[in-house]
Amino acid sequence: MSVIMPGAEPFFYRAGKTGVLLTHGFTASPQEVREMGAYLAKKGYSTLGVRLAGHGTSLEDLATTHWQDWLYSVEDGYAILLSDCDAIVLAGFSTGGVLSLLLSAQVEVAGIITMSTPNDLPPNPIYRIVYPFLKILGPLLPPIPKGLPDWFDNEALKERVAYDAYNAQAVYQFGQLVRQLEPLLPGVNAPILMMHSTSDDFIPVEQMHQIFDTVGSSRKETFTVDRSGHIITCDAERERVFQRAAQFIQTLND
């Protein structure tokens, strides 16, 4: 049985009858969205933070999962939250945003919030060159160390609960997940708020605008911050991100 890393546990804050399903990003854990969940709960929304399959335990566990397993984790969270709430808002960070968009094409939701969400592989040439070979060579390759963090708040960085490397099999699955997105986006019609940092060096803000141009929602909004890196749910301007999310959810109930 795999042991969950301290701080990587799922969370559930019961509050109102509108529920927010929070999904973390690739190689991370619910810690990435826990503070946001607590903030929204204080605003009167029930919040559930799921732990994606293979995350928050070990890289070896992650190597055995597929993108469908990550989506199943979000589907389970939706079912749990729906049993306690009348309306559900999906809020996903990065890979969690991709999963939220995919789920929104399958189930009824009141709204969607995506944060630092990709619609393609990161633009780093290394990813583009190596990716086609990962399906076959992935199991033979050692873990890939992560690059230098792009955080503005170094104290918040110390609280991070995530793997310190990628394994090649999981990177391949991430690419397969993102490739599911584009053909489904025109069919996504729930109100959507997309948030991103203009200083994101990992997933550039242009990818948010590409999602905006493709998604079928008649109500779609964007919001950007400047003094944060990729992980806007934990970095220096996280309070602004939380406030904007709460404002969006409130308008869904007006």
C-alpha positions as CSV (number, residue, x, y, z in Angstrom):
1,M,0.0,0.0,0.0
2,S,1.4,3.4,-1.0
3,V,2.0,6.0,1.8
4,I,0.7,9.5,1.1
5,M,3.3,12.2,1.5
6,P,2.6,14.5,4.5
7,G,0.5,17.4,3.3
8,A,-0.6,15.6,0.1
9,E,-3.9,14.4,1.5
10,P,-7.3,15.2,-0.1
11,F,-9.5,17.7,1.7
12,F,-13.2,18.5,2.1
13,Y,-14.5,21.7,3.6
14,R,-18.3,21.5,4.0
15,A,-20.1,24.9,3.7
16,G,-22.9,25.8,1.3
17,K,-24.9,23.9,-1.3
18,T,-22.7,25.1,-4.1
19,G,-19.6,22.9,-4.3
20,V,-16.2,23.6,-5.9
21,L,-14.2,20.6,-7.1
22,L,-10.5,21.6,-6.9
23,T,-8.0,19.6,-8.9
24,H,-4.2,20.0,-8.6
25,G,-1.5,19.8,-11.3
26,F,0.9,17.3,-12.7
27,T,3.3,15.7,-10.2
28,A,1.8,17.8,-7.4
29,S,-0.8,17.2,-4.7
30,P,-4.0,18.7,-3.2
31,Q,-1.7,21.0,-1.2
32,E,-1.5,23.1,-4.4
33,V,-5.1,24.1,-4.1
34,R,-5.8,23.6,-0.4
35,E,-5.4,27.3,0.6
36,M,-7.8,28.2,-2.2
37,G,-10.3,25.6,-0.9
38,A,-10.2,27.0,2.6
39,Y,-10.7,30.5,1.2
40,L,-13.7,29.6,-0.8
41,A,-15.2,27.6,2.1
42,K,-15.1,30.7,4.2
43,K,-17.1,32.4,1.4
44,G,-19.8,29.8,1.9
45,Y,-18.9,27.2,-0.8
46,S,-18.2,23.5,0.0
47,T,-14.8,22.6,-1.5
48,L,-13.3,19.2,-2.2
49,G,-9.7,18.8,-3.3
50,V,-9.0,15.4,-5.0
51,R,-5.7,13.6,-5.1
52,L,-5.0,12.4,-8.7
53,A,-4.0,8.7,-9.1
54,G,-0.3,8.2,-8.7
55,H,0.2,11.6,-7.1
56,G,1.3,12.5,-3.6
57,T,2.9,9.1,-3.0
58,S,5.9,8.2,-5.1
59,L,7.2,8.6,-8.7
60,E,7.0,4.9,-9.0
61,D,3.3,5.1,-8.4
62,L,3.0,7.8,-11.0
63,A,4.8,5.7,-13.6
64,T,2.0,3.1,-13.5
65,T,-0.9,5.5,-14.2
66,H,-2.5,6.7,-17.4
67,W,-4.3,9.9,-18.1
68,Q,-7.6,8.1,-17.9
69,D,-6.8,7.2,-14.3
70,W,-6.4,10.9,-13.5
71,L,-9.7,11.7,-15.1
72,Y,-11.3,8.9,-13.0
73,S,-10.0,10.6,-9.9
74,V,-11.8,13.8,-10.9
75,E,-15.0,11.9,-11.8
76,D,-15.0,10.3,-8.3
77,G,-14.6,13.7,-6.7
78,Y,-17.5,15.1,-8.7
79,A,-19.7,12.2,-7.6
80,I,-18.8,12.7,-4.0
81,L,-19.3,16.4,-4.0
82,L,-22.6,16.1,-6.0
83,S,-24.0,13.9,-3.2
84,D,-23.6,16.9,-0.8
85,C,-24.3,19.9,-3.1
86,D,-26.9,21.2,-5.5
87,A,-24.5,22.8,-8.0
88,I,-20.9,22.1,-8.9
89,V,-18.1,24.4,-10.1
90,L,-15.0,22.8,-11.5
91,A,-11.7,24.6,-10.6
92,G,-8.5,23.1,-11.9
93,F,-4.9,24.2,-11.8
94,S,-2.7,23.4,-14.8
95,T,-3.2,19.7,-15.7
96,G,-6.2,19.9,-13.3
97,G,-7.7,22.5,-15.6
98,V,-7.4,20.2,-18.5
99,L,-9.1,17.5,-16.5
100,S,-11.8,19.9,-15.5
101,L,-12.5,20.9,-19.1
102,L,-12.7,17.2,-20.1
103,L,-15.1,16.4,-17.3
104,S,-17.3,19.4,-18.1
105,A,-17.9,17.8,-21.5
106,Q,-19.4,14.8,-19.7
107,V,-21.4,16.2,-16.8
108,E,-23.5,19.1,-15.9
109,V,-21.6,21.9,-14.1
110,A,-22.6,25.4,-13.0
111,G,-19.2,26.8,-14.1
112,I,-15.5,26.2,-14.8
113,I,-12.4,27.9,-13.5
114,T,-9.1,27.0,-15.2
115,M,-5.7,28.3,-13.8
116,S,-2.4,28.1,-15.7
117,T,-3.9,25.5,-17.9
118,P,-2.1,24.2,-21.0
119,N,-3.6,23.3,-24.4
120,D,-0.3,21.9,-25.6
121,L,3.0,20.6,-24.4
122,P,5.3,23.2,-22.8
123,P,7.2,25.2,-25.5
124,N,10.5,24.0,-24.2
125,P,12.3,22.4,-27.3
126,I,13.4,19.5,-25.2
127,Y,9.8,18.4,-24.6
128,R,9.0,18.7,-28.3
129,I,12.1,16.8,-29.4
130,V,11.9,14.0,-26.9
131,Y,8.2,13.5,-26.6
132,P,7.6,11.3,-29.7
133,F,10.1,8.7,-28.3
134,L,8.7,8.5,-24.8
135,K,6.0,5.8,-25.5
136,I,8.7,3.3,-26.3
137,L,11.7,4.6,-24.4
138,G,9.9,6.0,-21.3
139,P,10.3,2.9,-19.1
140,L,14.1,2.9,-19.8
141,L,14.8,6.5,-18.9
142,P,15.7,7.8,-15.5
143,P,13.6,10.5,-13.7
144,I,13.9,13.9,-15.3
145,P,14.9,16.6,-12.7
146,K,12.7,19.7,-12.7
147,G,14.2,23.0,-13.7
148,L,14.6,26.0,-11.5
149,P,11.4,27.3,-9.9
150,D,9.8,30.5,-11.3
151,W,8.2,31.5,-7.9
152,F,8.0,35.1,-6.7
153,D,7.1,34.0,-3.1
154,N,10.0,31.9,-1.9
155,E,8.5,31.4,1.5
156,A,5.4,29.8,-0.1
157,L,7.7,27.6,-2.2
158,K,8.9,26.0,1.1
159,E,5.4,24.6,1.7
160,R,5.1,22.9,-1.6
161,V,4.3,19.1,-1.6
162,A,5.2,17.6,-5.0
163,Y,7.6,15.3,-6.7
164,D,11.0,16.9,-7.4
165,A,11.2,15.1,-10.8
166,Y,9.2,13.8,-13.7
167,N,9.2,10.2,-15.0
168,A,9.1,9.8,-18.7
169,Q,6.1,7.5,-18.8
170,A,4.0,10.1,-17.0
171,V,5.2,12.9,-19.3
172,Y,4.0,10.8,-22.2
173,Q,0.6,10.4,-20.5
174,F,0.4,14.2,-19.9
175,G,0.9,14.7,-23.6
176,Q,-1.8,12.3,-24.4
177,L,-4.2,14.0,-22.0
178,V,-3.6,17.4,-23.5
179,R,-4.3,16.1,-27.0
180,Q,-7.8,15.1,-25.9
181,L,-8.7,18.7,-25.2
182,E,-8.8,20.6,-28.5
183,P,-11.6,18.6,-30.2
184,L,-13.7,18.8,-27.1
185,L,-13.4,22.5,-26.4
186,P,-16.1,23.7,-28.9
187,G,-18.6,21.5,-27.0
188,V,-17.8,23.0,-23.6
189,N,-20.6,25.5,-22.9
190,A,-20.6,26.3,-19.2
191,P,-19.6,29.7,-18.0
192,I,-15.8,29.8,-17.7
193,L,-13.2,31.9,-16.0
194,M,-9.6,31.4,-17.2
195,M,-6.7,32.7,-15.0
196,H,-3.0,32.8,-15.8
197,S,0.2,34.7,-15.0
198,T,1.9,36.8,-17.7
199,S,5.2,35.7,-16.0
200,D,4.5,32.0,-16.4
201,D,7.7,30.6,-17.9
202,F,6.4,27.0,-18.1
203,I,3.0,27.3,-19.8
204,P,2.9,30.7,-21.5
205,V,-0.2,32.9,-21.2
206,E,-0.8,32.5,-25.0
207,Q,-2.1,29.0,-24.3
208,M,-4.9,30.5,-22.2
209,H,-5.9,32.8,-25.0
210,Q,-5.9,29.8,-27.4
211,I,-8.3,28.0,-25.1
212,F,-10.4,31.1,-24.9
213,D,-10.7,31.3,-28.7
214,T,-11.7,27.7,-29.0
215,V,-14.0,27.0,-26.1
216,G,-17.7,27.1,-26.9
217,S,-19.0,28.9,-23.8
218,S,-21.0,32.0,-24.5
219,R,-19.8,33.4,-21.3
220,K,-16.0,33.3,-21.0
221,E,-13.7,35.6,-19.1
222,T,-10.0,35.9,-18.5
223,F,-8.0,37.3,-15.6
224,T,-4.2,37.7,-15.4
225,V,-1.7,38.4,-12.7
226,D,1.9,39.5,-13.2
227,R,3.9,38.8,-10.0
228,S,3.5,35.0,-10.0
229,G,5.1,32.1,-11.8
230,H,3.2,29.1,-13.1
231,I,1.7,28.1,-9.7
232,I,-0.7,31.0,-9.2
233,T,-2.6,29.1,-6.6
234,C,0.3,29.3,-4.2
235,D,2.5,32.2,-5.4
236,A,2.7,35.9,-4.5
237,E,-0.7,37.0,-5.9
238,R,-2.7,34.0,-4.8
239,E,-5.1,36.2,-2.8
240,R,-6.1,38.0,-6.0
241,V,-6.7,34.6,-7.7
242,F,-8.9,33.4,-4.9
243,Q,-10.8,36.7,-4.8
244,R,-11.5,36.6,-8.5
245,A,-12.6,33.0,-8.3
246,A,-15.0,33.8,-5.5
247,Q,-16.4,36.7,-7.5
248,F,-17.0,34.5,-10.5
249,I,-18.8,31.8,-8.4
250,Q,-21.0,34.4,-6.8
251,T,-22.2,35.7,-10.2
252,L,-23.2,32.1,-11.1
253,N,-25.7,32.3,-8.2
254,D,-27.1,35.8,-9.1
